[in-house]
Amino acid sequence: MHTAIVHEWLVTYAGSERVVEQMLNLHPEADLFSLVEFLAADRKDFIQNKPVTTSFLQKLPFANPHFRNYLPLMPLAIEQFDLSSYDLVLSSNHAVAKGVTTRADQLHICYVHTPIRYAWDLQQQYLQGAKLNRGIKSGLTQLVLHYLRLWDVASANRVDHFVANSRYVARRIQKTYRRPAKVIYPPVEVDRFTPNQQREDFYFVLSRFVPYKRVDLIVAAFNRLGLPLMVVGDGADRERLKAMAGSNITILGHQPESTIVDLMQRCKAFVFAAAEDFGIALVEAQAAGAPVIAYGKGGAVETVIPGVTGLLFPEQTVTSLMEAIRTFEQKQFLFDVEKMRHHADRFSPERFRQELSTYIDRKWTEFQRKDALQ
């Protein structure tokens, strides 16, 4: 199969890029397409140092680092890629990658990290966080998002088969596009962590500092509890979180991977308050032997076993989180490090490659059979 892999943007190495990495491990001969590519020279190992075909957005003014400002042009840009010579197209989608155009004799399989959050279920949070909930700029932004939703639904018809990174996302795909999706959980580098039975007396948060991650809720809860909390991450809310934090809370900002691994392996528990699509950090915590205290919605419901690998709190409120932490502090549950690690191993890169490879092979065989019958 002559294969193309399409991703929205290549600027860092995060969760969606790990999926691209494993797609390339399955199809090392594939050609790689992305709207923009601004990876540092020493950060291209995960794409096997391949050349990347980019769109016209790559050369627009201030695209690096402000490529997201060109969101209104992204549907047009993704449609400009010439994929006519490929048999198989694999798209890694959290915004517009699924919108590439293909012919009837090409197979397009789309791995969905999420339907576009800021155009659908998180639109109001996005507008409020960007202070675009009133005025002329708000009206123009909402108009752009309106047409983006129309394009998003229309472009879903270009996909032959959807794969979702969780049952939660599969339900959102069904709601948004009226299409079924196969669930294949994303790859998590569990072998980076050594499960540690001896835990230290601090809680840990690893997150981007953006509104929907609700790090502010965690900080508010620990301000009232007075328990030690270490917070690693960066983003637009950093200064606000630092201003909120009491003396028992340390906001470390961005940290190298070695520090993150060390904190994950030593913390008393990992705390998470977002309704995340999957939540790679939740699985990483369990791989490190850290019980998880998470909001019981989204991917956390699928990755955390209550009473075995962590606790889920039912409401996205300070009070609900505080009750869960008090329950944890009372040691009502005994969390076994080996059980947590065994559970985390279910999300390994090897398992991801095997499941995705099997699925692609099956759909390719079905596709060829149908083509032969015609």
DAVEN-V517598 format. One record per backbone hydrogen bond with DSSP energy under -1.0 kcal/mol. CO is the residue of the C=O (numbers start at 1). NH is the residue of the N-H. If there is no record, write none. Layout:
co->[CO,CO]
nh->[NH,NH]
This chain:
co->[2,2,3,4,5,6,8,10,14,16,17,18,19,20,21,22,23,27,31,32,33,35,36,40,44,44,45,47,53,55,56,57,60,62,63,66,67,68,70,71,73,74,75,77,83,87,88,89,90,91,93,93,96,97,103,107,108,108,109,110,111,112,116,116,117,120,122,123,124,125,126,127,128,135,136,137,138,139,140,141,142,143,144,145,146,147,148,149,150,151,154,155,156,161,162,163,164,166,167,168,169,170,171,172,173,174,182,188,189,190,200,202,203,204,205,208,209,210,211,214,215,216,217,218,219,220,221,222,228,229,230,231,232,234,235,237,238,239,240,241,246,248,250,253,256,257,258,259,260,261,263,266,269,270,272,274,276,280,281,282,283,284,285,286,288,291,292,293,294,295,298,299,299,300,305,305,305,309,310,311,313,315,317,318,319,320,321,322,323,324,325,326,327,328,336,337,338,339,340,341,343,344,345,347,348,349,350,351,352,353,354,355,356,357,358,359,360,361,362,363,364,365,366,367,368,369,370]
nh->[87,88,31,90,33,92,35,38,18,20,21,22,23,24,25,26,27,30,5,53,7,55,10,43,47,49,48,50,34,58,59,60,63,66,67,69,70,71,73,74,77,78,79,80,86,107,4,109,6,111,113,114,99,100,106,89,160,161,91,163,93,165,119,120,122,123,126,127,128,129,130,132,131,139,140,141,142,143,144,145,146,147,148,149,150,151,152,153,154,155,157,158,159,110,182,112,184,170,171,172,173,174,175,176,177,178,164,190,192,193,202,268,230,271,232,210,237,213,214,218,219,220,221,222,223,224,225,226,203,250,205,252,207,209,238,241,242,243,244,245,249,229,231,233,260,261,262,263,264,265,267,200,204,293,295,276,299,284,285,286,287,288,290,289,196,270,311,272,313,297,301,302,303,304,308,309,310,292,307,294,296,317,321,322,323,324,325,326,327,328,329,330,332,331,340,341,342,343,344,345,346,347,348,188,352,353,354,355,356,357,358,359,360,361,362,363,364,365,366,367,368,369,370,371,372,373,374]
